[in-house]
């Protein structure tokens, strides 16, 4: 299991994660986005993961992705800023206030900046692969 067992706020670079799967599934960005958000909303209700908060941050202006609040998942759009900037600022603030935060991104420069600020990071694949449901 790759996810911590302590309550944590996961700040997820939405486009970064979605685009890391596009070629694997050979589907449109919209379809992969919808499937990922539905999956994450379901996982956030699982007893192994419901202590966490998942903030998915997408670059750009608002576009229809369904409900912006789904269980423990909050979806937002950066409008004029970049997701990297928002993630860095939010993660730095949360860490400074003593909250457990992990930034999920494949952007190595952002990861290095966050690590310098005392924030843990995780690659998108590692995060996704750490979300396992118990088979019943």
PADO-266877 format. One line per field, with one value per residue (C-alpha): chain; residue number from 1; residue in three letters; z, x, y. Coordinates in nm, 2 decimals, decimal comma. Example, Ala and Ser with C-alpha at 12.3 -4.5 7.8 and 13.67 -1.06 7.14 Angstrom:
// residues 2
ch = A; A .
i = 1; 2 .
aa = ALA; SER .
up = 0,78; 0,71 .
east = 1,23; 1,37 .
north = -0,45; -0,11 .
//
This chain:
// residues 136
ch = A; A; A; A; A; A; A; A; A; A; A; A; A; A; A; A; A; A; A; A; A; A; A; A; A; A; A; A; A; A; A; A; A; A; A; A; A; A; A; A; A; A; A; A; A; A; A; A; A; A; A; A; A; A; A; A; A; A; A; A; A; A; A; A; A; A; A; A; A; A; A; A; A; A; A; A; A; A; A; A; A; A; A; A; A; A; A; A; A; A; A; A; A; A; A; A; A; A; A; A; A; A; A; A; A; A; A; A; A; A; A; A; A; A; A; A; A; A; A; A; A; A; A; A; A; A; A; A; A; A; A; A; A; A; A; A .
i = 1; 2; 3; 4; 5; 6; 7; 8; 9; 10; 11; 12; 13; 14; 15; 16; 17; 18; 19; 20; 21; 22; 23; 24; 25; 26; 27; 28; 29; 30; 31; 32; 33; 34; 35; 36; 37; 38; 39; 40; 41; 42; 43; 44; 45; 46; 47; 48; 49; 50; 51; 52; 53; 54; 55; 56; 57; 58; 59; 60; 61; 62; 63; 64; 65; 66; 67; 68; 69; 70; 71; 72; 73; 74; 75; 76; 77; 78; 79; 80; 81; 82; 83; 84; 85; 86; 87; 88; 89; 90; 91; 92; 93; 94; 95; 96; 97; 98; 99; 100; 101; 102; 103; 104; 105; 106; 107; 108; 109; 110; 111; 112; 113; 114; 115; 116; 117; 118; 119; 120; 121; 122; 123; 124; 125; 126; 127; 128; 129; 130; 131; 132; 133; 134; 135; 136 .
aa = UNK; UNK; UNK; UNK; UNK; UNK; UNK; UNK; UNK; UNK; UNK; UNK; UNK; UNK; UNK; UNK; UNK; UNK; UNK; UNK; UNK; UNK; UNK; UNK; UNK; UNK; UNK; UNK; UNK; UNK; UNK; UNK; UNK; UNK; UNK; UNK; UNK; UNK; UNK; UNK; UNK; UNK; UNK; UNK; UNK; UNK; UNK; UNK; UNK; UNK; UNK; UNK; UNK; UNK; UNK; UNK; UNK; UNK; UNK; UNK; UNK; UNK; UNK; UNK; UNK; UNK; UNK; UNK; UNK; UNK; UNK; UNK; UNK; UNK; UNK; UNK; UNK; UNK; UNK; UNK; UNK; UNK; UNK; UNK; UNK; UNK; UNK; UNK; UNK; UNK; UNK; UNK; UNK; UNK; UNK; UNK; UNK; UNK; UNK; UNK; UNK; UNK; UNK; UNK; UNK; UNK; UNK; UNK; UNK; UNK; UNK; UNK; UNK; UNK; UNK; UNK; UNK; UNK; UNK; UNK; UNK; UNK; UNK; UNK; UNK; UNK; UNK; UNK; UNK; UNK; UNK; UNK; UNK; UNK; UNK; UNK .
up = 0,00; -0,10; 0,08; 0,44; 0,71; 0,88; 0,77; 0,49; 0,24; -0,11; -0,36; -0,70; -1,03; -1,22; -1,58; -1,49; -1,36; -1,63; -1,91; -1,76; -1,85; -2,18; -2,40; -2,19; -2,23; -2,58; -2,48; -2,48; -2,20; -2,10; -2,07; -1,86; -1,64; -1,58; -1,49; -1,26; -1,07; -1,03; -0,91; -0,67; -0,53; -0,48; -0,31; -0,08; 0,07; 0,13; 0,51; 0,43; 0,25; 0,39; 0,65; 0,37; 0,17; -0,21; -0,38; -0,76; -0,92; -1,30; -1,51; -1,69; -1,67; -1,56; -1,77; -1,70; -1,51; -1,29; -0,93; -0,78; -0,44; -0,43; -0,09; 0,02; -0,32; -0,41; -0,77; -0,87; -1,17; -1,17; -1,41; -1,46; -1,25; -1,31; -1,11; -1,01; -0,86; -0,67; -0,55; -0,43; -0,24; -0,09; 0,01; 0,16; 0,37; 0,49; 0,59; 0,78; 0,97; 1,07; 0,85; 0,67; 0,30; 0,00; -0,35; -0,63; -0,95; -1,21; -1,24; -1,10; -1,06; -0,86; -0,65; -0,57; -0,48; -0,25; -0,09; -0,01; 0,16; 0,37; 0,17; 0,07; -0,29; -0,49; -0,85; -1,02; -1,10; -0,75; -0,60; -0,84; -0,78; -0,41; -0,43; -0,40; -0,31; -0,12; -0,35; -0,20 .
east = 0,00; 0,14; -0,10; -0,04; -0,27; -0,27; -0,53; -0,37; -0,46; -0,36; -0,32; -0,34; -0,23; -0,54; -0,42; -0,08; -0,25; -0,51; -0,25; -0,02; -0,29; -0,42; -0,20; -0,25; -0,63; -0,64; -0,94; -1,02; -0,90; -1,26; -1,34; -1,02; -1,09; -1,45; -1,34; -1,06; -1,29; -1,56; -1,30; -1,15; -1,49; -1,57; -1,23; -1,28; -1,58; -1,38; -1,30; -0,93; -0,92; -1,20; -0,98; -0,81; -0,91; -0,84; -0,81; -0,79; -0,66; -0,70; -0,51; -0,73; -1,08; -1,39; -1,52; -1,80; -1,66; -1,97; -2,00; -1,71; -1,76; -1,78; -1,74; -1,39; -1,30; -1,29; -1,23; -1,11; -0,98; -0,69; -0,84; -0,54; -0,28; -0,11; -0,19; 0,18; 0,16; -0,17; -0,04; 0,29; 0,11; -0,15; 0,09; 0,33; 0,06; -0,08; 0,26; 0,33; 0,01; 0,11; -0,13; -0,02; -0,01; 0,12; 0,14; 0,07; 0,25; 0,49; 0,65; 1,01; 1,08; 0,77; 0,85; 1,20; 1,05; 0,80; 1,05; 1,26; 0,95; 0,91; 0,62; 0,61; 0,54; 0,43; 0,44; 0,09; 0,13; 0,25; -0,05; -0,30; -0,14; -0,17; -0,54; -0,66; -1,00; -1,05; -1,21; -1,52 .
north = 0,00; 0,34; 0,57; 0,66; 0,54; 0,88; 1,14; 1,34; 1,60; 1,48; 1,77; 1,61; 1,77; 1,66; 1,70; 1,56; 1,24; 1,20; 1,26; 0,99; 0,74; 0,86; 0,65; 0,34; 0,35; 0,50; 0,71; 1,08; 1,31; 1,37; 1,00; 0,93; 1,23; 1,12; 0,76; 0,88; 1,12; 0,86; 0,60; 0,85; 0,95; 0,58; 0,52; 0,82; 0,64; 0,32; 0,27; 0,24; 0,58; 0,79; 0,96; 1,15; 1,45; 1,46; 1,79; 1,75; 2,07; 2,11; 2,37; 2,62; 2,74; 2,55; 2,27; 2,03; 1,73; 1,66; 1,75; 1,94; 1,78; 1,40; 1,25; 1,33; 1,47; 1,84; 1,94; 2,29; 2,48; 2,72; 2,98; 3,22; 3,04; 2,71; 2,40; 2,38; 2,73; 2,65; 2,32; 2,47; 2,76; 2,53; 2,26; 2,51; 2,67; 2,33; 2,21; 2,53; 2,50; 2,14; 1,95; 1,63; 1,70; 1,51; 1,66; 1,42; 1,53; 1,40; 1,75; 1,69; 2,06; 2,11; 1,80; 1,94; 2,28; 2,11; 1,89; 2,20; 2,35; 2,03; 1,88; 1,51; 1,43; 1,13; 1,04; 1,00; 0,63; 0,55; 0,73; 0,56; 0,22; 0,27; 0,30; -0,06; -0,18; -0,50; -0,75; -0,90 .
//
